[in-house]
Amino acid sequence: MIKKKGLPRKGEIVICTVKHVGPHSAFVTLDEYENVEAMLHISEVASGRIKNIRDYITPGKQVVCLVLRVDERKGYVDVSLKRVTDSEKRRKFLEWRFSKRMGNLLRFLSKKLGESSEEVERKILERYNSLGDFFRNVQRKGPQLVDSLEISEKWKKALKEEFSEALKRKKSVIKAILELKSYAPDGVEKIRKIFKELGGDGVEITYLGAPRYQLKIIAENYKMAESMLSEIMNKLERLSKTERVEFRLER
């Protein structure tokens, strides 16, 4: 995949690989950027007191971070691990996985067509945040989205054929009924906060009538859908205690 040039912007969520871990900080490479490293201070690794930073991160581990500061003149970037929510982490890893999948597709078509895919990738990145962002938009809006790209008709035809075939493959769906109750004066806000934590790619929550909601999980296979449901259950158990909200999930 073509990597982005320059530095990330403050507030951006980025994929990083831990390069070096010291006593009080770590250095990570920004996987989506060309030759960019960032510092992750021990105070930004996790909440609370940390005795050993290696209990949380080790060299080679891939993590999702938030860009805290950018010094363009010196080329310095500071990132935080603890300020990334679970839903942001899940969305970013999903986008990264889709980006790699899209990159593999472009390489396959490059060999098939006998043409370099670099120009196609550049045209995609001119309009979308990443290859994964483009891939997800195609999933939502359909293969005809390829026509909006300024690429050759040969590439458009090849991409639309591949996307049409991929979208025909059936996805796994899990549905459940979720009940949430709060007797606090600010109960509505508490429930909204829980929904914000639960939301993300592949998770749909539909209001059925208080206190019932339909939870719908869509994934590429049943194993992944079950894993997402298990993660949601863990979050519900944690959030129900911190927000003092009663919940029940029926499949």
C-alpha positions in Angstrom: 0.0 0.0 0.0 1.1 3.6 -0.7 1.9 5.3 2.6 0.9 8.9 3.4 3.5 11.5 3.2 4.1 14.2 5.8 2.9 14.1 9.4 -0.5 13.2 10.9 -2.9 15.9 12.2 -3.6 16.5 15.9 -6.6 14.4 17.0 -6.1 11.7 14.3 -6.6 8.1 15.2 -3.6 6.1 13.9 -2.3 2.5 13.6 1.1 2.1 15.2 3.7 -0.6 15.7 5.8 -0.5 18.9 9.5 -0.1 17.9 11.3 0.5 21.2 10.2 0.4 24.8 12.2 2.3 27.5 11.6 2.7 31.3 9.3 5.8 30.9 8.3 6.0 27.2 8.1 4.0 24.0 8.7 4.9 20.3 6.2 3.7 17.7 6.1 3.8 13.9 3.0 5.1 12.3 2.1 2.3 9.9 0.0 4.5 7.5 2.7 7.1 7.1 6.1 7.2 5.4 9.0 7.2 7.8 7.1 8.8 10.7 7.8 7.8 14.4 6.1 9.0 17.5 6.7 9.0 21.2 4.3 7.4 23.6 5.0 8.6 27.2 4.3 6.2 30.1 1.6 8.6 31.4 -0.4 8.1 28.1 -0.2 4.3 28.1 -3.0 3.5 30.6 -4.9 5.2 33.4 -3.6 4.9 36.9 -0.1 4.2 38.1 2.1 2.0 35.9 4.9 0.1 37.5 6.2 -1.6 34.4 5.4 -0.2 30.9 6.2 -3.6 29.4 3.1 -5.0 31.1 1.1 -3.0 28.5 3.2 -2.8 25.4 6.1 -4.7 23.9 8.2 -4.3 20.7 6.4 -5.5 17.6 2.9 -5.0 19.1 0.4 -3.2 16.9 -1.7 -0.6 18.8 -4.2 2.2 18.0 -3.3 5.6 19.3 -4.5 9.2 19.3 -2.2 11.9 18.0 -1.8 14.4 20.9 0.8 16.9 19.5 2.6 17.5 16.2 5.6 19.7 15.8 6.0 20.1 12.1 9.2 22.2 12.3 11.0 19.5 14.3 9.1 16.5 13.0 8.0 15.4 16.5 4.8 13.5 17.1 3.4 12.5 20.5 0.6 9.9 20.8 -1.7 8.5 23.5 -2.9 4.9 23.9 -5.2 5.4 26.9 -7.3 8.1 25.2 -8.6 5.8 22.5 -12.0 4.2 23.3 -12.8 0.6 22.6 -15.1 1.5 19.8 -12.5 3.8 18.1 -9.9 1.0 18.5 -12.3 -1.5 16.9 -13.2 0.8 14.0 -9.6 1.6 13.3 -8.5 -2.0 13.3 -11.4 -2.9 11.0 -10.5 0.0 8.6 -6.9 -1.2 8.7 -7.9 -4.8 7.9 -10.1 -3.5 5.0 -7.2 -1.4 3.7 -4.9 -4.5 3.6 -7.7 -6.4 1.9 -8.1 -3.6 -0.7 -4.4 -3.5 -1.2 -4.3 -7.2 -1.9 -7.1 -6.8 -4.4 -5.2 -4.0 -6.2 -2.1 -6.2 -6.4 -4.1 -9.1 -7.7 -5.7 -7.0 -10.4 -2.4 -5.4 -11.3 -1.0 -8.8 -12.2 -4.2 -9.7 -14.0 -4.3 -6.6 -16.1 -0.5 -6.2 -16.5 -0.6 -2.6 -15.2 0.7 -0.9 -12.1 -2.0 -0.2 -9.4 -0.2 2.8 -7.9 -2.1 5.4 -9.9 -5.4 3.8 -9.0 -4.4 3.8 -5.3 -3.5 7.5 -5.5 -6.8 8.3 -7.1 -8.7 6.5 -4.3 -6.7 8.3 -1.6 -7.4 11.7 -3.2 -11.1 11.1 -2.4 -11.1 8.8 0.7 -9.1 8.7 4.0 -7.8 5.3 3.3 -8.2 2.2 1.1 -10.3 0.7 3.9 -12.5 3.8 3.9 -13.2 3.4 0.2 -13.8 -0.4 0.6 -16.4 0.2 3.3 -18.1 2.9 1.2 -18.4 0.4 -1.6 -20.0 -2.1 0.8 -22.6 0.5 1.8 -23.3 2.1 -1.6 -22.4 -0.6 -4.1 -19.8 -1.2 -6.8 -21.1 1.7 -8.9 -19.1 4.0 -6.6 -16.0 3.0 -8.6 -17.4 5.2 -11.5 -16.6 8.3 -9.4 -12.8 7.5 -9.6 -10.7 9.2 -12.3 -9.2 5.9 -13.5 -9.2 4.0 -16.8 -12.3 2.1 -17.9 -10.3 -1.1 -17.8 -9.6 -0.7 -14.1 -13.2 0.4 -13.4 -14.6 -2.7 -15.1 -12.2 -5.0 -13.2 -12.9 -3.4 -9.8 -16.7 -3.5 -10.3 -16.6 -7.1 -11.2 -14.5 -8.0 -8.1 -16.7 -5.9 -5.8 -19.9 -7.4 -7.2 -18.6 -10.9 -6.6 -17.5 -10.1 -3.1 -20.8 -8.5 -2.1 -22.7 -11.6 -3.2 -21.0 -13.6 -0.5 -23.4 -13.9 2.4 -22.5 -12.2 5.7 -23.3 -13.6 9.2 -25.9 -11.8 11.2 -26.7 -12.1 14.9 -29.8 -10.5 16.3 -30.7 -10.0 19.9 -33.2 -8.0 22.1 -31.5 -5.6 24.5 -33.3 -4.2 27.5 -31.8 -1.2 29.3 -33.4 0.4 32.4 -32.2 3.3 34.6 -34.1 4.9 37.5 -31.7 7.8 37.8 -32.8 11.4 36.9 -30.3 11.4 34.1 -31.1 7.9 33.0 -31.6 8.8 29.3 -28.1 10.3 29.1 -26.6 7.2 30.8 -28.3 5.0 28.2 -27.1 7.2 25.4 -23.6 7.0 26.8 -23.8 3.2 26.7 -25.0 3.2 23.1 -22.1 5.4 22.1 -19.7 2.8 23.6 -21.4 -0.1 22.0 -21.7 1.5 18.5 -19.3 0.9 15.7 -18.9 -0.8 12.3 -21.0 -3.9 12.1 -23.2 -3.0 15.1 -26.8 -1.6 14.6 -29.1 -0.7 17.5 -32.8 0.0 16.7 -35.3 1.4 19.2 -38.3 -0.9 19.6 -40.1 0.8 22.5 -38.7 1.6 26.0 -36.9 -0.3 27.4 -36.4 -2.6 24.5 -33.9 -2.3 21.6 -32.9 -4.6 18.8 -29.2 -5.3 18.6 -27.9 -6.5 15.2 -24.3 -7.6 14.6 -23.1 -8.0 11.0 -19.7 -9.7 10.3 -17.9 -11.6 7.6 -18.4 -14.9 9.4 -20.2 -16.4 12.3 -17.1 -16.7 14.5 -16.4 -13.0 14.1 -20.0 -12.1 14.9 -19.9 -14.2 18.0 -16.7 -12.6 19.1 -18.2 -9.1 18.6 -21.3 -10.2 20.7 -19.0 -11.4 23.5 -17.2 -8.1 23.5 -20.5 -6.2 23.7 -21.6 -8.4 26.6 -18.4 -7.6 28.5 -18.9 -3.9 27.9 -22.5 -4.1 29.0 -21.5 -5.8 32.3 -18.8 -3.1 32.9 -21.0 -0.1 31.9 -24.1 -1.3 33.8 -22.0 -1.2 37.0 -20.4 2.2 36.4 -23.6 3.8 35.1 -25.9 1.9 37.4 -28.1 0.7 34.6 -30.0 -2.6 34.5 -29.6 -4.7 31.3 -30.9 -7.9 29.9 -29.9 -9.5 26.5 -32.1 -12.1 24.8 -31.1 -13.9 21.6 
